[in-house]
Amino acid sequence: MTVAPAPSAATQSLASLAKADGVRFLLATFTTLTGKPCAKLVPVEAADALEGDGVGFAGYAAGAMGQLPRDPDVVAVPDLRSYTPLTFLRPGLGMVHCDPYVAGKPYAYGPRVILRTLAEQAAAEGTALVSGAELEYFLLRKDGSTGELVTADRLDDAAQPCYDARGLTRMYEHLTAVSDAMVELGWGPYASDHEDGNGQFEQNFHHADVLTTADRVVTLRYIVQVLAEQRGMTATFMPKPFTDRTGNGLHLHLSLWEGERPLFPRELIEDPYGMGLSPTAYAFTAGLLAHAPAMHALIAPTVNSYKRTGATTTASGATWAPREATWGGNDRTHLIRVPDAHRVELRGGDGAASSYLASAAALGAGLDGVRRKLDPGAPGAAGGPALPRTLLDAVHALEGDTVLRGVLDAVDPEAGVSAYYARLKREEFYSWHNTVTSWEVDRYLTAV
């Protein structure tokens, strides 16, 4: 296994990169704390100004960015290494990911800034996190008579549709268009498959440094949704859009490196658990387990997330969503799976997660385990810490975990990002809790 190198610092200007690809307009993009992609469409004639000065946004209007209407602009400053031509979506379209700044300083509430800060801190200690991401999503349409969201492929109704060759073939145009896009961008896609739920698919690409992979997750979600819309479908990454189907995960494959040297495979030392891993890898795994409850506030960040992790069964008979903080070998029932000696897979994340915050949480938790030389305990052991049952439980765990609060507060400990995020998610839970649902009407209308 080799590491896909991070893009080298651009030696050309943003304008010259765009013009060479026939890009006429750039989506200058950043995300909010809830993962919403925000952008301005910048003509290539203004690319030099974008590169030099950034482009301003009203942060309060953008969403969860820690601002009020009176606050100064959030200025999105492009990272040229993330420049991506998207001319296969629209002629002349490109994207560049940006770091938010306020008053000339990297903004503490910017998820990409948080991840970059943690990655730079790790680099100062001589380590780098390499990650790969598995994106699951449903392809849906609106029923013409009821307006209800239904499976886009009306023939996709098998009791066990996972890996079904016919289902893949019926969605051939969409799936191959997404894969071709990744090939064109040099991401190294290696598989598209039908997942466990009717209408559910997964598409994967080669691993890279953690910031590059997080950028690519944002870009790929955008590509998938635009291509689906062009074919009259809705692509959703919602964690659990159907009660009786498997939910959408965002599984992260993680490994630490020191330059070109992988730190996870066992070298000529004792292997206490027989997984072929090094003490560093076991300690990293232990950190993920130790902070798993608090980490869920970032990797499973919505009310709906806990319909996925709390599911007891689905139509296929499995949920593929762990409920306890356990680990093991090539076993998908655990929170941490060890597919081989080169990586561990964090299976708790879902499609609502910000790729930046989920990656930052994993990096912060894992490195805490390494720094403290934690032991994950015997693999496969039942009875690990229970994962949160609701978003509110996850918020409580986050508030009690100094390491995960430190992840959110990495850019500026005085900015109050962790407190803001906890308050934001607590209010999301209460907003849902205050909404009367059909379940309540059915259960209580004539109960007494």
MARTOR-660488 format. One record per residue (C-alpha): residue number from 1; residue in three letters; x, y, z negated. Coordinates in steps of 0.5 Angstrom, whole numbers, plus 500, padded with zeros to 3 digits. Layout:
<recs>
resi:NUM, resn:ALA, x:X, y:Y, z:Z .
...
</recs>
This chain:
<recs>
resi:1, resn:MET, x:500, y:500, z:500 .
resi:2, resn:THR, x:503, y:507, z:502 .
resi:3, resn:VAL, x:500, y:514, z:500 .
resi:4, resn:ALA, x:497, y:518, z:505 .
resi:5, resn:PRO, x:502, y:524, z:505 .
resi:6, resn:ALA, x:498, y:531, z:503 .
resi:7, resn:PRO, x:498, y:536, z:508 .
resi:8, resn:SER, x:504, y:540, z:509 .
resi:9, resn:ALA, x:504, y:547, z:508 .
resi:10, resn:ALA, x:501, y:550, z:514 .
resi:11, resn:THR, x:506, y:554, z:518 .
resi:12, resn:GLN, x:501, y:557, z:523 .
resi:13, resn:SER, x:496, y:562, z:521 .
resi:14, resn:LEU, x:489, y:560, z:520 .
resi:15, resn:ALA, x:487, y:564, z:526 .
resi:16, resn:SER, x:492, y:560, z:530 .
resi:17, resn:LEU, x:490, y:554, z:528 .
resi:18, resn:ALA, x:483, y:555, z:529 .
resi:19, resn:LYS, x:484, y:558, z:536 .
resi:20, resn:ALA, x:489, y:552, z:538 .
resi:21, resn:ASP, x:482, y:547, z:537 .
resi:22, resn:GLY, x:477, y:552, z:540 .
resi:23, resn:VAL, x:474, y:554, z:533 .
resi:24, resn:ARG, x:471, y:560, z:534 .
resi:25, resn:PHE, x:467, y:561, z:527 .
resi:26, resn:LEU, x:470, y:558, z:520 .
resi:27, resn:LEU, x:466, y:556, z:514 .
resi:28, resn:ALA, x:470, y:559, z:509 .
resi:29, resn:THR, x:467, y:554, z:503 .
resi:30, resn:PHE, x:467, y:553, z:496 .
resi:31, resn:THR, x:463, y:549, z:491 .
resi:32, resn:THR, x:459, y:551, z:485 .
resi:33, resn:LEU, x:460, y:547, z:478 .
resi:34, resn:THR, x:454, y:543, z:480 .
resi:35, resn:GLY, x:457, y:541, z:487 .
resi:36, resn:LYS, x:453, y:546, z:491 .
resi:37, resn:PRO, x:457, y:548, z:497 .
resi:38, resn:CYS, x:457, y:555, z:499 .
resi:39, resn:ALA, x:460, y:558, z:505 .
resi:40, resn:LYS, x:460, y:564, z:509 .
resi:41, resn:LEU, x:461, y:564, z:517 .
resi:42, resn:VAL, x:467, y:568, z:519 .
resi:43, resn:PRO, x:469, y:569, z:526 .
resi:44, resn:VAL, x:476, y:567, z:528 .
resi:45, resn:GLU, x:477, y:575, z:530 .
resi:46, resn:ALA, x:477, y:576, z:522 .
resi:47, resn:ALA, x:481, y:570, z:520 .
resi:48, resn:ASP, x:487, y:574, z:519 .
resi:49, resn:ALA, x:483, y:578, z:514 .
resi:50, resn:LEU, x:480, y:572, z:511 .
resi:51, resn:GLU, x:487, y:569, z:510 .
resi:52, resn:GLY, x:490, y:575, z:507 .
resi:53, resn:ASP, x:484, y:578, z:503 .
resi:54, resn:GLY, x:479, y:572, z:502 .
resi:55, resn:VAL, x:472, y:573, z:503 .
resi:56, resn:GLY, x:467, y:576, z:497 .
resi:57, resn:PHE, x:461, y:572, z:494 .
resi:58, resn:ALA, x:456, y:575, z:489 .
resi:59, resn:GLY, x:457, y:569, z:484 .
resi:60, resn:TYR, x:451, y:569, z:481 .
resi:61, resn:ALA, x:447, y:569, z:487 .
resi:62, resn:ALA, x:451, y:563, z:489 .
resi:63, resn:GLY, x:449, y:559, z:483 .
resi:64, resn:ALA, x:453, y:556, z:477 .
resi:65, resn:MET, x:459, y:560, z:477 .
resi:66, resn:GLY, x:459, y:563, z:470 .
resi:67, resn:GLN, x:456, y:570, z:473 .
resi:68, resn:LEU, x:451, y:575, z:472 .
resi:69, resn:PRO, x:448, y:580, z:477 .
resi:70, resn:ARG, x:453, y:585, z:474 .
resi:71, resn:ASP, x:459, y:581, z:475 .
resi:72, resn:PRO, x:465, y:583, z:480 .
resi:73, resn:ASP, x:465, y:579, z:487 .
resi:74, resn:VAL, x:467, y:571, z:487 .
resi:75, resn:VAL, x:473, y:572, z:492 .
resi:76, resn:ALA, x:474, y:565, z:496 .
resi:77, resn:VAL, x:481, y:565, z:498 .
resi:78, resn:PRO, x:482, y:559, z:503 .
resi:79, resn:ASP, x:487, y:554, z:503 .
resi:80, resn:LEU, x:490, y:553, z:510 .
resi:81, resn:ARG, x:492, y:545, z:508 .
resi:82, resn:SER, x:485, y:544, z:508 .
resi:83, resn:TYR, x:483, y:547, z:515 .
resi:84, resn:THR, x:478, y:542, z:519 .
resi:85, resn:PRO, x:476, y:543, z:526 .
resi:86, resn:LEU, x:468, y:541, z:526 .
resi:87, resn:THR, x:467, y:542, z:534 .
resi:88, resn:PHE, x:464, y:535, z:534 .
resi:89, resn:LEU, x:458, y:538, z:530 .
resi:90, resn:ARG, x:458, y:544, z:533 .
resi:91, resn:PRO, x:462, y:547, z:539 .
resi:92, resn:GLY, x:467, y:552, z:536 .
resi:93, resn:LEU, x:466, y:550, z:529 .
resi:94, resn:GLY, x:471, y:549, z:523 .
resi:95, resn:MET, x:471, y:549, z:516 .
resi:96, resn:VAL, x:477, y:551, z:511 .
resi:97, resn:HIS, x:476, y:550, z:503 .
resi:98, resn:CYS, x:477, y:556, z:499 .
resi:99, resn:ASP, x:479, y:557, z:491 .
resi:100, resn:PRO, x:475, y:562, z:488 .
resi:101, resn:TYR, x:478, y:568, z:485 .
resi:102, resn:VAL, x:475, y:574, z:481 .
resi:103, resn:ALA, x:479, y:580, z:479 .
resi:104, resn:GLY, x:485, y:578, z:483 .
resi:105, resn:LYS, x:486, y:571, z:479 .
resi:106, resn:PRO, x:484, y:564, z:480 .
resi:107, resn:TYR, x:477, y:563, z:477 .
resi:108, resn:ALA, x:476, y:559, z:471 .
resi:109, resn:TYR, x:469, y:557, z:473 .
resi:110, resn:GLY, x:471, y:554, z:480 .
resi:111, resn:PRO, x:471, y:547, z:480 .
resi:112, resn:ARG, x:477, y:546, z:486 .
resi:113, resn:VAL, x:481, y:551, z:481 .
resi:114, resn:ILE, x:480, y:546, z:475 .
resi:115, resn:LEU, x:482, y:540, z:479 .
resi:116, resn:ARG, x:488, y:544, z:482 .
resi:117, resn:THR, x:490, y:546, z:475 .
resi:118, resn:LEU, x:490, y:539, z:472 .
resi:119, resn:ALA, x:494, y:536, z:478 .
resi:120, resn:GLU, x:499, y:542, z:478 .
resi:121, resn:GLN, x:500, y:540, z:470 .
resi:122, resn:ALA, x:501, y:533, z:472 .
resi:123, resn:ALA, x:506, y:535, z:477 .
resi:124, resn:ALA, x:510, y:538, z:472 .
resi:125, resn:GLU, x:510, y:532, z:468 .
resi:126, resn:GLY, x:513, y:528, z:474 .
resi:127, resn:THR, x:506, y:525, z:476 .
resi:128, resn:ALA, x:501, y:525, z:481 .
resi:129, resn:LEU, x:494, y:522, z:482 .
resi:130, resn:VAL, x:492, y:519, z:488 .
resi:131, resn:SER, x:485, y:517, z:490 .
resi:132, resn:GLY, x:480, y:514, z:494 .
resi:133, resn:ALA, x:473, y:515, z:495 .
resi:134, resn:GLU, x:467, y:511, z:497 .
resi:135, resn:LEU, x:461, y:515, z:499 .
resi:136, resn:GLU, x:454, y:512, z:498 .
resi:137, resn:TYR, x:448, y:515, z:501 .
resi:138, resn:PHE, x:441, y:513, z:504 .
resi:139, resn:LEU, x:438, y:515, z:511 .
resi:140, resn:LEU, x:431, y:517, z:510 .
resi:141, resn:ARG, x:425, y:521, z:514 .
resi:142, resn:LYS, x:419, y:524, z:512 .
resi:143, resn:ASP, x:412, y:520, z:514 .
resi:144, resn:GLY, x:408, y:524, z:519 .
resi:145, resn:SER, x:402, y:523, z:515 .
resi:146, resn:THR, x:403, y:523, z:508 .
resi:147, resn:GLY, x:410, y:527, z:508 .
resi:148, resn:GLU, x:413, y:522, z:503 .
resi:149, resn:LEU, x:420, y:520, z:504 .
resi:150, resn:VAL, x:421, y:513, z:507 .
resi:151, resn:THR, x:427, y:509, z:510 .
resi:152, resn:ALA, x:429, y:512, z:517 .
resi:153, resn:ASP, x:429, y:505, z:520 .
resi:154, resn:ARG, x:422, y:502, z:519 .
resi:155, resn:LEU, x:425, y:495, z:520 .
resi:156, resn:ASP, x:430, y:496, z:514 .
resi:157, resn:ASP, x:426, y:492, z:509 .
resi:158, resn:ALA, x:429, y:486, z:508 .
resi:159, resn:ALA, x:429, y:483, z:501 .
resi:160, resn:GLN, x:437, y:483, z:501 .
resi:161, resn:PRO, x:439, y:488, z:506 .
resi:162, resn:CYS, x:446, y:489, z:504 .
resi:163, resn:TYR, x:452, y:488, z:510 .
resi:164, resn:ASP, x:446, y:486, z:514 .
resi:165, resn:ALA, x:449, y:486, z:522 .
resi:166, resn:ARG, x:442, y:488, z:525 .
resi:167, resn:GLY, x:441, y:494, z:520 .
resi:168, resn:LEU, x:448, y:497, z:522 .
resi:169, resn:THR, x:447, y:496, z:529 .
resi:170, resn:ARG, x:440, y:500, z:529 .
resi:171, resn:MET, x:444, y:506, z:526 .
resi:172, resn:TYR, x:450, y:505, z:530 .
resi:173, resn:GLU, x:449, y:512, z:533 .
resi:174, resn:HIS, x:450, y:515, z:527 .
resi:175, resn:LEU, x:455, y:511, z:523 .
resi:176, resn:THR, x:460, y:511, z:529 .
resi:177, resn:ALA, x:459, y:518, z:530 .
resi:178, resn:VAL, x:461, y:519, z:523 .
resi:179, resn:SER, x:467, y:514, z:523 .
resi:180, resn:ASP, x:469, y:518, z:530 .
resi:181, resn:ALA, x:469, y:524, z:526 .
resi:182, resn:MET, x:474, y:521, z:521 .
resi:183, resn:VAL, x:478, y:518, z:526 .
resi:184, resn:GLU, x:479, y:525, z:530 .
resi:185, resn:LEU, x:480, y:528, z:523 .
resi:186, resn:GLY, x:486, y:523, z:522 .
resi:187, resn:TRP, x:483, y:521, z:515 .
resi:188, resn:GLY, x:483, y:513, z:517 .
resi:189, resn:PRO, x:476, y:511, z:516 .
resi:190, resn:TYR, x:476, y:503, z:515 .
resi:191, resn:ALA, x:469, y:501, z:514 .
resi:192, resn:SER, x:462, y:503, z:515 .
resi:193, resn:ASP, x:457, y:498, z:511 .
resi:194, resn:HIS, x:450, y:497, z:510 .
resi:195, resn:GLU, x:449, y:497, z:502 .
resi:196, resn:ASP, x:445, y:494, z:497 .
resi:197, resn:GLY, x:438, y:498, z:498 .
resi:198, resn:ASN, x:434, y:499, z:504 .
resi:199, resn:GLY, x:436, y:505, z:508 .
resi:200, resn:GLN, x:443, y:505, z:504 .
resi:201, resn:PHE, x:450, y:506, z:507 .
resi:202, resn:GLU, x:457, y:507, z:505 .
resi:203, resn:GLN, x:463, y:510, z:509 .
resi:204, resn:ASN, x:470, y:510, z:507 .
resi:205, resn:PHE, x:477, y:513, z:509 .
resi:206, resn:HIS, x:484, y:512, z:507 .
resi:207, resn:HIS, x:486, y:515, z:500 .
resi:208, resn:ALA, x:491, y:521, z:499 .
resi:209, resn:ASP, x:493, y:526, z:494 .
resi:210, resn:VAL, x:487, y:527, z:489 .
resi:211, resn:LEU, x:486, y:535, z:492 .
resi:212, resn:THR, x:486, y:532, z:499 .
resi:213, resn:THR, x:481, y:527, z:497 .
resi:214, resn:ALA, x:476, y:531, z:493 .
resi:215, resn:ASP, x:476, y:536, z:499 .
resi:216, resn:ARG, x:474, y:531, z:504 .
resi:217, resn:VAL, x:469, y:528, z:500 .
resi:218, resn:VAL, x:465, y:535, z:500 .
resi:219, resn:THR, x:467, y:535, z:508 .
resi:220, resn:LEU, x:464, y:528, z:509 .
resi:221, resn:ARG, x:458, y:530, z:505 .
resi:222, resn:TYR, x:457, y:536, z:510 .
resi:223, resn:ILE, x:458, y:532, z:516 .
resi:224, resn:VAL, x:454, y:526, z:514 .
resi:225, resn:GLN, x:448, y:531, z:513 .
resi:226, resn:VAL, x:449, y:535, z:519 .
resi:227, resn:LEU, x:449, y:529, z:524 .
resi:228, resn:ALA, x:443, y:526, z:520 .
resi:229, resn:GLU, x:439, y:532, z:521 .
resi:230, resn:GLN, x:441, y:532, z:529 .
resi:231, resn:ARG, x:438, y:525, z:529 .
resi:232, resn:GLY, x:431, y:527, z:525 .
resi:233, resn:MET, x:434, y:524, z:519 .
resi:234, resn:THR, x:435, y:526, z:512 .
resi:235, resn:ALA, x:442, y:524, z:509 .
resi:236, resn:THR, x:441, y:524, z:501 .
resi:237, resn:PHE, x:447, y:523, z:496 .
resi:238, resn:MET, x:442, y:523, z:490 .
resi:239, resn:PRO, x:444, y:518, z:485 .
resi:240, resn:LYS, x:437, y:514, z:484 .
resi:241, resn:PRO, x:432, y:517, z:490 .
resi:242, resn:PHE, x:428, y:510, z:489 .
resi:243, resn:THR, x:426, y:506, z:482 .
resi:244, resn:ASP, x:426, y:500, z:485 .
resi:245, resn:ARG, x:433, y:500, z:489 .
resi:246, resn:THR, x:440, y:501, z:488 .
resi:247, resn:GLY, x:443, y:508, z:487 .
resi:248, resn:ASN, x:448, y:512, z:490 .
resi:249, resn:GLY, x:455, y:511, z:487 .
resi:250, resn:LEU, x:461, y:515, z:488 .
resi:251, resn:HIS, x:467, y:510, z:486 .
resi:252, resn:LEU, x:474, y:513, z:485 .
resi:253, resn:HIS, x:480, y:509, z:486 .
resi:254, resn:LEU, x:485, y:511, z:482 .
resi:255, resn:SER, x:493, y:511, z:482 .
resi:256, resn:LEU, x:499, y:515, z:479 .
resi:257, resn:TRP, x:505, y:516, z:483 .
resi:258, resn:GLU, x:512, y:519, z:481 .
resi:259, resn:GLY, x:514, y:522, z:488 .
resi:260, resn:GLU, x:514, y:516, z:493 .
resi:261, resn:ARG, x:514, y:511, z:487 .
resi:262, resn:PRO, x:507, y:507, z:485 .
resi:263, resn:LEU, x:507, y:507, z:477 .
resi:264, resn:PHE, x:501, y:502, z:477 .
resi:265, resn:PRO, x:504, y:495, z:479 .
resi:266, resn:ARG, x:508, y:491, z:474 .
resi:267, resn:GLU, x:515, y:491, z:475 .
resi:268, resn:LEU, x:520, y:486, z:471 .
resi:269, resn:ILE, x:516, y:487, z:464 .
resi:270, resn:GLU, x:511, y:483, z:460 .
resi:271, resn:ASP, x:504, y:483, z:463 .
resi:272, resn:PRO, x:500, y:482, z:457 .
resi:273, resn:TYR, x:493, y:482, z:460 .
resi:274, resn:GLY, x:495, y:478, z:467 .
resi:275, resn:MET, x:493, y:484, z:472 .
resi:276, resn:GLY, x:499, y:485, z:475 .
resi:277, resn:LEU, x:499, y:492, z:472 .
resi:278, resn:SER, x:504, y:496, z:468 .
resi:279, resn:PRO, x:504, y:499, z:461 .
resi:280, resn:THR, x:502, y:506, z:465 .
resi:281, resn:ALA, x:496, y:503, z:468 .
resi:282, resn:TYR, x:494, y:500, z:462 .
resi:283, resn:ALA, x:494, y:506, z:458 .
resi:284, resn:PHE, x:491, y:510, z:464 .
resi:285, resn:THR, x:485, y:505, z:464 .
resi:286, resn:ALA, x:485, y:506, z:456 .
resi:287, resn:GLY, x:484, y:513, z:457 .
resi:288, resn:LEU, x:478, y:512, z:462 .
resi:289, resn:LEU, x:475, y:508, z:457 .
resi:290, resn:ALA, x:476, y:512, z:451 .
resi:291, resn:HIS, x:473, y:518, z:454 .
resi:292, resn:ALA, x:468, y:515, z:458 .
resi:293, resn:PRO, x:462, y:517, z:455 .
resi:294, resn:ALA, x:464, y:525, z:455 .
resi:295, resn:MET, x:466, y:523, z:462 .
resi:296, resn:HIS, x:459, y:522, z:464 .
resi:297, resn:ALA, x:457, y:529, z:464 .
resi:298, resn:LEU, x:462, y:530, z:470 .
resi:299, resn:ILE, x:461, y:524, z:474 .
resi:300, resn:ALA, x:454, y:523, z:473 .
resi:301, resn:PRO, x:452, y:530, z:472 .
resi:302, resn:THR, x:444, y:530, z:473 .
resi:303, resn:VAL, x:438, y:528, z:470 .
resi:304, resn:ASN, x:437, y:523, z:475 .
resi:305, resn:SER, x:444, y:520, z:474 .
resi:306, resn:TYR, x:441, y:516, z:468 .
resi:307, resn:LYS, x:436, y:513, z:472 .
resi:308, resn:ARG, x:441, y:509, z:476 .
resi:309, resn:THR, x:446, y:508, z:470 .
resi:310, resn:GLY, x:440, y:506, z:466 .
resi:311, resn:ALA, x:436, y:501, z:471 .
resi:312, resn:THR, x:435, y:494, z:468 .
resi:313, resn:THR, x:434, y:491, z:475 .
resi:314, resn:THR, x:433, y:493, z:482 .
resi:315, resn:ALA, x:429, y:489, z:488 .
resi:316, resn:SER, x:436, y:486, z:490 .
resi:317, resn:GLY, x:437, y:483, z:483 .
resi:318, resn:ALA, x:443, y:488, z:481 .
resi:319, resn:THR, x:444, y:495, z:479 .
resi:320, resn:TRP, x:452, y:496, z:481 .
resi:321, resn:ALA, x:452, y:501, z:475 .
resi:322, resn:PRO, x:455, y:499, z:469 .
resi:323, resn:ARG, x:452, y:501, z:462 .
resi:324, resn:GLU, x:458, y:500, z:457 .
resi:325, resn:ALA, x:465, y:502, z:458 .
resi:326, resn:THR, x:468, y:496, z:459 .
resi:327, resn:TRP, x:474, y:494, z:464 .
resi:328, resn:GLY, x:476, y:487, z:468 .
resi:329, resn:GLY, x:479, y:484, z:474 .
resi:330, resn:ASN, x:475, y:484, z:481 .
resi:331, resn:ASP, x:469, y:485, z:477 .
resi:332, resn:ARG, x:464, y:490, z:479 .
resi:333, resn:THR, x:460, y:489, z:473 .
resi:334, resn:HIS, x:465, y:493, z:469 .
resi:335, resn:LEU, x:466, y:501, z:469 .
resi:336, resn:ILE, x:473, y:500, z:471 .
resi:337, resn:ARG, x:475, y:495, z:476 .
resi:338, resn:VAL, x:482, y:492, z:478 .
resi:339, resn:PRO, x:481, y:490, z:485 .
resi:340, resn:ASP, x:489, y:489, z:485 .
resi:341, resn:ALA, x:495, y:491, z:482 .
resi:342, resn:HIS, x:496, y:498, z:486 .
resi:343, resn:ARG, x:489, y:501, z:483 .
resi:344, resn:VAL, x:483, y:502, z:478 .
resi:345, resn:GLU, x:476, y:503, z:481 .
resi:346, resn:LEU, x:472, y:508, z:476 .
resi:347, resn:ARG, x:465, y:506, z:478 .
resi:348, resn:GLY, x:461, y:510, z:474 .
resi:349, resn:GLY, x:461, y:516, z:478 .
resi:350, resn:ASP, x:455, y:518, z:483 .
resi:351, resn:GLY, x:453, y:522, z:489 .
resi:352, resn:ALA, x:451, y:528, z:485 .
resi:353, resn:ALA, x:458, y:529, z:482 .
resi:354, resn:SER, x:462, y:534, z:484 .
resi:355, resn:SER, x:468, y:531, z:487 .
resi:356, resn:TYR, x:473, y:536, z:484 .
resi:357, resn:LEU, x:470, y:535, z:477 .
resi:358, resn:ALA, x:469, y:528, z:477 .
resi:359, resn:SER, x:477, y:527, z:479 .
resi:360, resn:ALA, x:479, y:532, z:474 .
resi:361, resn:ALA, x:475, y:528, z:469 .
resi:362, resn:ALA, x:479, y:522, z:471 .
resi:363, resn:LEU, x:485, y:525, z:471 .
resi:364, resn:GLY, x:485, y:528, z:464 .
resi:365, resn:ALA, x:482, y:522, z:461 .
resi:366, resn:GLY, x:487, y:517, z:464 .
resi:367, resn:LEU, x:493, y:522, z:463 .
resi:368, resn:ASP, x:491, y:522, z:455 .
resi:369, resn:GLY, x:491, y:515, z:455 .
resi:370, resn:VAL, x:498, y:515, z:458 .
resi:371, resn:ARG, x:501, y:520, z:453 .
resi:372, resn:ARG, x:498, y:517, z:447 .
resi:373, resn:LYS, x:500, y:510, z:450 .
resi:374, resn:LEU, x:493, y:507, z:449 .
resi:375, resn:ASP, x:491, y:500, z:449 .
resi:376, resn:PRO, x:485, y:498, z:453 .
resi:377, resn:GLY, x:484, y:492, z:449 .
resi:378, resn:ALA, x:482, y:485, z:453 .
resi:379, resn:PRO, x:479, y:485, z:460 .
resi:380, resn:GLY, x:472, y:483, z:460 .
resi:381, resn:ALA, x:470, y:483, z:453 .
resi:382, resn:ALA, x:463, y:485, z:452 .
resi:383, resn:GLY, x:461, y:490, z:447 .
resi:384, resn:GLY, x:465, y:496, z:449 .
resi:385, resn:PRO, x:462, y:503, z:448 .
resi:386, resn:ALA, x:455, y:504, z:450 .
resi:387, resn:LEU, x:455, y:509, z:456 .
resi:388, resn:PRO, x:450, y:515, z:455 .
resi:389, resn:ARG, x:443, y:513, z:456 .
resi:390, resn:THR, x:441, y:521, z:458 .
resi:391, resn:LEU, x:444, y:527, z:461 .
resi:392, resn:LEU, x:443, y:530, z:454 .
resi:393, resn:ASP, x:447, y:524, z:451 .
resi:394, resn:ALA, x:452, y:525, z:456 .
resi:395, resn:VAL, x:452, y:533, z:454 .
resi:396, resn:HIS, x:453, y:531, z:446 .
resi:397, resn:ALA, x:459, y:526, z:448 .
resi:398, resn:LEU, x:462, y:532, z:452 .
resi:399, resn:GLU, x:461, y:537, z:446 .
resi:400, resn:GLY, x:465, y:532, z:442 .
resi:401, resn:ASP, x:471, y:530, z:446 .
resi:402, resn:THR, x:476, y:535, z:446 .
resi:403, resn:VAL, x:480, y:532, z:452 .
resi:404, resn:LEU, x:474, y:533, z:457 .
resi:405, resn:ARG, x:472, y:540, z:454 .
resi:406, resn:GLY, x:480, y:541, z:456 .
resi:407, resn:VAL, x:479, y:539, z:463 .
resi:408, resn:LEU, x:473, y:544, z:464 .
resi:409, resn:ASP, x:477, y:549, z:460 .
resi:410, resn:ALA, x:484, y:548, z:464 .
resi:411, resn:VAL, x:484, y:554, z:468 .
resi:412, resn:ASP, x:483, y:559, z:462 .
resi:413, resn:PRO, x:481, y:556, z:455 .
resi:414, resn:GLU, x:478, y:563, z:453 .
resi:415, resn:ALA, x:473, y:563, z:459 .
resi:416, resn:GLY, x:468, y:558, z:456 .
resi:417, resn:VAL, x:467, y:554, z:462 .
resi:418, resn:SER, x:466, y:548, z:458 .
resi:419, resn:ALA, x:461, y:551, z:453 .
resi:420, resn:TYR, x:457, y:554, z:459 .
resi:421, resn:TYR, x:457, y:547, z:463 .
resi:422, resn:ALA, x:454, y:544, z:457 .
resi:423, resn:ARG, x:449, y:549, z:456 .
resi:424, resn:LEU, x:447, y:549, z:464 .
resi:425, resn:LYS, x:446, y:541, z:463 .
resi:426, resn:ARG, x:442, y:541, z:457 .
resi:427, resn:GLU, x:437, y:546, z:460 .
resi:428, resn:GLU, x:437, y:542, z:466 .
resi:429, resn:PHE, x:435, y:536, z:461 .
resi:430, resn:TYR, x:430, y:540, z:458 .
resi:431, resn:SER, x:427, y:543, z:464 .
resi:432, resn:TRP, x:426, y:536, z:467 .
resi:433, resn:HIS, x:423, y:534, z:460 .
resi:434, resn:ASN, x:418, y:540, z:460 .
resi:435, resn:THR, x:415, y:537, z:467 .
resi:436, resn:VAL, x:409, y:533, z:466 .
resi:437, resn:THR, x:410, y:527, z:471 .
resi:438, resn:SER, x:405, y:522, z:474 .
resi:439, resn:TRP, x:408, y:516, z:469 .
resi:440, resn:GLU, x:406, y:520, z:463 .
resi:441, resn:VAL, x:399, y:521, z:466 .
resi:442, resn:ASP, x:398, y:514, z:468 .
resi:443, resn:ARG, x:401, y:512, z:461 .
resi:444, resn:TYR, x:397, y:517, z:456 .
resi:445, resn:LEU, x:391, y:520, z:460 .
resi:446, resn:THR, x:386, y:515, z:457 .
resi:447, resn:ALA, x:391, y:511, z:452 .
resi:448, resn:VAL, x:387, y:514, z:446 .
</recs>
